[in-house]
Amino acid sequence: MQEAEINNFIAILEEEMVPALGCTEPIAIAYAAACARQALGRFPESAVAYCSGNIVKNVKSVTVPNSNGLRGIEAATVLGIVGGNADKKLEVLTQVNAEQIEQTKQLLKLGCCKTALVNDVDKLYIKIEVSAAGHTASVTIEGYHTNITKVTQDDTVLYENAYTPDRAQKRKGDRTKLTVASILEFAEQADLTALEPILKRQIECNCKIADEGIRRVYGSGVAHAILKNMPNTAFTLARARAAAASEARMSGCPLPVVINAGSGNQGIIVSVPVVTYARENGYSEEKLYRALIISNLISVHLKRHIGDLSAFCGAVTASCGVGAALAYLEGCGYQVVADTISNNLASVGGVFCDGAKPSCAAKVASALDSVYICFCMARENHAFGIGDGIVGTDVEQTIRSIGQIGSIGMEETDQEILHIMLQTKIADC
């Protein structure tokens, strides 16, 4: 592998594997709100959050971290204004205190913030507009969670960087160069010196929230049900710890997670089961690091074809990364990795995303259960045949097909999910 290719893969990992506090969609709203307050230059009297349907879907039911149980777009917006530190980006709410939470609750009761659904924009679109004393300011984020494309103050544009859907032009690293074969080659050859810090950070952050989720019951107790009722194996523990981390994160646990493909849940999935399985089976730290490179990049590769936000559940794509990592840990080659991915996409490729919320933990556990079965099949040289549903002539064609389903085929599904969710009122916290 050429040096330029190696550097490209390193750049992708460095950008994709960053820490975020809580679900990335409400955090992106809080980040935009904190930036909008900065642009206004004074404390806002009112705010409007203009959001795409997918942002509404992913924020409606999830608890905002460090909010003492507040949920929703308005809560994320106001807390970002009151206590957010814009310099911390996806960790914008790290320093929120009890007084600021109480101030946020009072402002929400006064109805100082409104939400507006915006159509015909990017699936990841947030515009926070704030006003005070006859002045206004706004901050717009498009495409990915920290991509500020416009900042205004009254009638003056302070910053503008027009967004185009071609994310490869906007981000570090060319994701079009990713293939299953090239990812495996990179993982085998990579000098871990440059990558060890971010891999260690992912292990430490994501395992810490997994341990917290095991320590107490968050959400509906998916992880604890697995541990109590499933066979005591390394992979049972791996599934349970991943589900526990997801439940804790979705329930507002104030611990950061190192994300993958813009998602904390996907960051949990590609790391916690791999770490758990590797350590339970006595694999070396070097072997673990290389397995994590594979799981992270496979997930990014699949999500590139689908997009960050869609009706397609990211637990499925991230679990494919886990299956590939397990195959690597067990000494299997390219064909087992490829068959594991294809088997899994053919099995649970239709799981839909109905927003971020504690029940995501059950989808995490289900996707991991599926990929383990699919890995066991592939290891025994069993794979679904070409033309068996969406299975293509090779794994890359199958990945492209699932991308087409997720990004285009499920558009109407996405709209129907949003329609149903908007009809359902969330109980007051």
C-alpha positions in Angstrom: 0.0 0.0 0.0 1.4 3.4 -1.0 2.1 6.1 1.5 -0.6 8.4 0.1 -3.2 5.6 0.6 -2.0 5.0 4.1 -2.3 8.7 5.0 -5.7 8.8 3.5 -7.0 6.0 5.7 -5.4 7.6 8.8 -7.1 11.0 8.0 -10.5 9.2 7.8 -10.0 7.6 11.2 -8.8 10.8 12.8 -11.9 12.7 11.6 -14.5 9.9 12.2 -13.2 8.9 15.7 -13.9 12.0 17.8 -15.5 12.3 21.2 -19.1 13.4 21.6 -21.2 13.9 24.7 -24.6 12.3 24.2 -26.6 11.7 21.0 -24.9 13.6 18.2 -28.1 15.2 16.8 -29.1 17.1 20.0 -25.5 17.9 20.6 -25.2 19.4 17.1 -28.3 21.6 17.9 -26.7 22.7 21.2 -23.4 23.4 19.4 -25.2 25.6 16.8 -27.1 27.3 19.6 -24.0 28.1 21.5 -22.4 29.5 18.3 -25.5 31.6 17.6 -25.3 33.2 21.0 -21.7 34.1 20.3 -22.7 35.6 17.0 -25.5 37.7 18.6 -23.1 39.0 21.2 -25.7 39.0 24.0 -28.0 36.7 25.8 -31.0 35.8 23.4 -34.6 36.6 24.3 -36.0 34.1 21.9 -34.8 31.3 19.6 -36.1 29.3 16.6 -34.7 25.9 15.7 -35.2 25.1 12.0 -34.5 21.4 11.5 -34.8 18.8 8.8 -37.1 15.8 9.3 -34.2 13.5 10.2 -33.0 15.8 12.9 -36.5 16.0 14.3 -36.7 12.2 14.3 -33.4 11.7 16.0 -33.9 14.4 18.7 -37.6 13.9 19.6 -37.2 11.0 22.0 -33.7 11.2 23.3 -32.5 12.7 26.6 -30.1 15.7 26.3 -27.0 15.0 28.3 -26.3 17.0 31.4 -29.9 18.3 31.4 -31.3 16.3 34.3 -33.7 14.5 32.0 -34.8 17.1 29.5 -35.6 15.9 26.0 -36.2 17.4 22.6 -35.1 20.1 20.2 -36.1 23.1 22.4 -34.3 21.7 25.4 -31.1 21.1 23.4 -31.3 24.6 21.9 -31.9 26.4 25.1 -29.3 24.4 27.1 -26.8 25.2 24.4 -27.5 28.9 24.7 -27.5 28.9 28.5 -24.6 26.6 29.3 -22.9 25.6 26.1 -19.2 26.0 25.3 -19.0 26.3 21.5 -15.2 25.7 21.6 -15.9 22.1 22.7 -18.0 21.3 19.6 -19.6 17.9 20.1 -18.7 18.1 23.8 -20.5 21.5 24.0 -22.5 20.6 27.1 -19.7 19.1 29.2 -19.5 22.1 31.6 -23.2 22.6 32.2 -24.1 23.1 35.9 -27.2 22.8 38.0 -28.0 26.5 38.0 -27.9 26.5 34.1 -30.2 23.5 34.0 -32.7 25.2 36.2 -32.5 28.4 34.1 -33.1 26.3 31.0 -36.2 24.7 32.5 -37.6 28.2 33.4 -37.0 29.5 29.9 -38.6 26.4 28.3 -41.7 27.0 30.5 -41.8 30.6 29.1 -41.9 29.2 25.6 -38.8 31.2 24.5 -37.8 28.6 21.9 -39.8 27.2 18.9 -39.1 24.4 16.4 -39.8 24.6 12.7 -39.6 21.7 10.3 -37.8 22.5 7.1 -38.3 20.6 3.9 -36.1 20.2 0.8 -32.8 20.6 2.7 -30.0 18.1 3.5 -31.0 15.3 5.8 -28.7 16.8 8.4 -29.8 20.4 8.5 -29.9 22.7 11.6 -30.4 26.4 11.7 -30.6 28.2 15.0 -31.8 31.8 14.9 -31.7 33.9 18.1 -33.0 37.4 18.8 -32.6 40.1 21.4 -33.1 43.9 21.6 -34.0 44.1 18.0 -31.0 42.2 16.8 -30.8 38.7 15.3 -28.1 36.1 14.6 -28.2 32.6 13.1 -25.9 29.6 12.6 -26.5 26.9 10.0 -25.1 23.4 10.1 -25.4 21.1 7.1 -24.2 17.7 6.0 -22.4 16.6 9.1 -22.7 17.5 12.8 -20.0 20.2 13.1 -20.1 21.6 9.5 -21.1 25.2 10.0 -22.0 26.6 6.6 -23.3 30.1 7.5 -23.2 32.5 10.3 -25.2 35.8 10.2 -25.6 38.8 12.5 -28.5 41.1 11.5 -28.1 41.6 7.8 -24.4 40.8 7.7 -23.0 37.4 6.7 -20.1 36.8 9.1 -19.2 33.4 7.6 -20.3 31.3 4.7 -19.1 28.1 3.2 -21.7 26.8 0.8 -22.5 23.1 1.3 -22.7 20.5 -1.4 -23.7 16.9 -0.9 -20.3 15.8 -2.1 -18.9 15.2 1.4 -15.5 14.0 0.0 -14.8 17.7 -0.9 -15.6 18.8 2.6 -13.8 16.3 4.9 -10.5 14.8 5.5 -9.7 11.7 3.6 -11.3 10.3 0.4 -13.9 7.7 1.5 -14.4 6.5 -2.1 -11.0 4.7 -1.8 -12.4 2.4 0.9 -13.1 -1.2 0.0 -13.2 -4.3 2.2 -9.9 -5.5 0.7 -8.1 -2.2 1.1 -9.3 -1.9 4.7 -7.9 -5.3 5.6 -4.6 -4.5 3.8 -4.3 -1.2 5.7 -5.1 -2.8 9.1 -2.4 -5.4 8.6 0.2 -2.8 7.5 -0.6 0.3 9.5 2.0 1.7 11.8 0.1 1.9 15.1 2.2 4.8 16.4 -0.1 7.5 14.9 -3.4 5.6 15.5 -2.8 4.3 19.0 -3.9 7.5 20.8 -7.3 7.6 19.1 -7.8 3.9 19.4 -7.0 4.0 23.1 -9.4 6.9 23.6 -12.2 5.0 21.9 -11.5 2.0 24.1 -11.4 4.0 27.3 -14.4 6.3 26.6 -16.7 3.6 25.2 -15.9 0.9 27.7 -16.4 3.4 30.6 -20.0 4.1 29.5 -20.5 0.4 29.0 -19.4 -0.3 32.5 -21.8 2.4 33.8 -24.6 0.9 31.8 -23.9 -2.5 33.4 -23.5 -1.0 36.9 -27.1 0.4 36.9 -30.2 -0.1 34.8 -30.8 2.6 32.1 -33.7 2.5 29.7 -35.6 -0.7 29.7 -32.8 -2.9 30.9 -31.9 -4.7 27.6 -28.4 -5.4 28.7 -29.4 -6.8 32.1 -32.0 -9.1 30.4 -29.2 -10.5 28.1 -26.9 -11.1 31.0 -29.6 -12.8 33.1 -31.1 -15.0 30.4 -28.4 -15.8 27.7 -25.5 -18.3 27.9 -22.5 -17.1 29.7 -20.1 -16.6 26.7 -17.6 -13.9 25.6 -20.0 -12.8 22.9 -23.0 -12.6 25.2 -21.0 -10.3 27.4 -19.9 -8.3 24.3 -23.5 -7.8 23.2 -24.7 -6.9 26.7 -21.9 -4.3 27.2 -22.7 -2.7 23.9 -26.4 -2.6 24.7 -25.6 -1.2 28.1 -23.5 1.6 26.7 -26.3 2.5 24.2 -29.0 2.5 26.9 -26.9 4.8 29.1 -26.1 7.2 26.3 -29.6 7.4 25.0 -30.8 8.0 28.6 -28.6 11.1 29.1 -25.6 9.6 30.8 -23.0 12.4 31.0 -20.1 10.4 29.7 -18.5 11.1 26.3 -18.4 8.4 23.5 -16.0 8.2 20.6 -18.2 8.2 17.6 -18.1 6.5 14.2 -19.7 7.8 11.0 -21.2 10.7 13.0 -23.0 8.4 15.5 -22.2 7.6 19.1 -24.2 4.3 19.0 -22.2 3.2 15.9 -19.0 4.2 17.8 -20.1 2.0 20.7 -21.0 -0.9 18.4 -17.7 -1.0 16.4 -15.6 -0.8 19.6 -17.2 -2.3 22.8 -18.0 -5.8 21.4 -14.6 -6.0 19.7 -12.7 -5.0 22.9 -14.8 -7.3 25.1 -14.4 -10.3 22.8 -10.7 -9.8 22.3 -9.9 -9.4 26.0 -12.2 -12.3 27.0 -10.3 -14.5 24.6 -6.8 -13.3 25.4 -5.8 -11.5 22.2 -2.9 -9.1 22.3 -3.5 -5.3 22.4 -1.9 -5.0 19.0 -4.3 -7.5 17.6 -7.1 -5.6 19.2 -6.0 -2.3 17.8 -5.9 -3.7 14.2 -9.3 -5.3 14.7 -10.7 -1.9 15.8 -9.2 -0.3 12.7 -11.2 -2.8 10.6 -14.4 -2.4 12.5 -14.3 1.4 12.3 -13.4 1.6 8.7 -15.9 -1.1 7.5 -18.7 0.9 9.3 -17.6 4.1 7.6 -17.4 2.3 4.2 -21.0 1.1 4.4 -22.3 4.4 5.8 -20.7 6.3 2.9 -23.2 4.7 0.6 -26.2 5.2 2.8 -25.6 8.6 4.3 -25.3 9.7 7.9 -29.1 10.1 8.5 -31.7 7.9 6.8 -34.4 5.3 7.6 -31.7 2.6 7.6 -30.6 1.6 11.1 -26.9 2.3 11.6 -26.6 -0.6 14.0 -26.7 -2.9 11.0 -23.8 -1.3 9.2 -21.8 -0.9 12.4 -22.3 -4.6 13.3 -20.8 -5.6 9.9 -17.7 -3.9 11.1 -17.8 -6.1 14.3 -18.2 -9.2 12.2 -15.2 -8.3 10.1 -13.2 -7.6 13.2 -14.1 -11.0 14.7 -13.0 -12.8 11.5 -9.7 -11.0 11.7 -9.2 -11.9 15.4 -10.0 -15.5 14.6 -7.4 -15.5 11.8 -9.8 -15.7 8.9 -9.0 -14.2 5.6 -10.7 -11.8 3.1 -13.4 -14.3 1.9 -14.7 -14.9 5.4 -14.8 -11.2 6.1 -16.6 -10.5 2.9 -19.1 -13.4 3.4 -19.8 -12.2 7.0 -20.7 -8.8 5.7 -22.9 -10.0 2.8 -24.6 -12.5 5.1 -25.4 -9.9 7.6 -26.7 -7.3 5.1 -28.9 -10.1 3.6 -30.2 -11.0 7.0 -31.0 -7.7 8.8 -30.6 -5.1 6.1 -34.3 -4.0 6.5 -34.1 -2.8 10.1 -35.4 0.8 10.1 -34.4 3.8 12.2 -37.1 5.5 14.1 -34.9 8.0 15.8 -32.5 8.0 18.8 -34.0 6.7 22.0 -33.3 4.0 24.7 -34.8 1.2 22.6 -31.8 1.6 20.2 -30.1 -0.7 22.6 -32.3 -3.6 21.5 -31.4 -3.0 17.9 -27.8 -2.9 18.9 -28.1 -6.3 20.6 -30.1 -7.8 17.7 -27.7 -6.6 15.0 -24.8 -8.0 16.9 -26.6 -11.3 17.4 -27.2 -11.5 13.6 -23.6 -10.7 12.7 -22.2 -13.3 15.0 -24.5 -16.0 13.4 -23.4 -14.7 10.0 -19.7 -14.9 11.0 -20.1 -18.4 12.2 -21.7 -19.3 8.8 -18.9 -17.7 6.9 -16.3 -19.4 9.0 -17.8 -22.7 8.0 -17.7 -21.7 4.3 -21.5 -21.0 4.2 -22.7 -17.9 2.4 -25.9 -16.7 0.7 -25.5 -17.1 -3.0 -25.3 -14.5 -5.8 -28.8 -13.2 -6.5 -30.1 -14.4 -3.2 -32.2 -11.3 -2.6 -29.8 -8.3 -2.6 -26.6 -10.4 -2.6 -24.4 -9.3 -5.4 -21.5 -10.8 -7.3 -19.1 -9.7 -4.6 -19.3 -7.9 -1.3 -18.8 -4.5 -2.8 -21.8 -4.9 -5.1 -23.9 -6.0 -2.1 -22.7 -2.9 -0.1 -23.6 -0.6 -3.1 -27.0 -2.2 -3.3 -27.7 -1.7 0.4 -26.6 1.9 0.0 -29.1 2.4 -2.7 -31.9 0.9 -0.6 -30.9 3.0 2.4 -30.4 6.3 0.6 -33.1 6.1 -2.1 -35.4 3.2 -1.6 -36.3 4.0 2.0 -37.0 7.7 1.4 -40.8 7.2 1.7 -40.3 4.9 4.7 -38.3 7.8 6.4 -41.2 10.2 5.7 -43.8 7.8 7.1 -41.8 7.2 10.2 -41.5 10.9 10.8 -45.2 11.4 10.2 -46.0 8.7 12.8 -43.5 10.1 15.3 -44.9 13.6 15.0 -48.3 12.4 15.9 -47.0 10.8 19.2 -46.5 13.2 22.1 -43.6 12.5 24.4 -44.5 12.4 28.0 -43.3 15.4 30.0 -40.1 14.7 32.0 
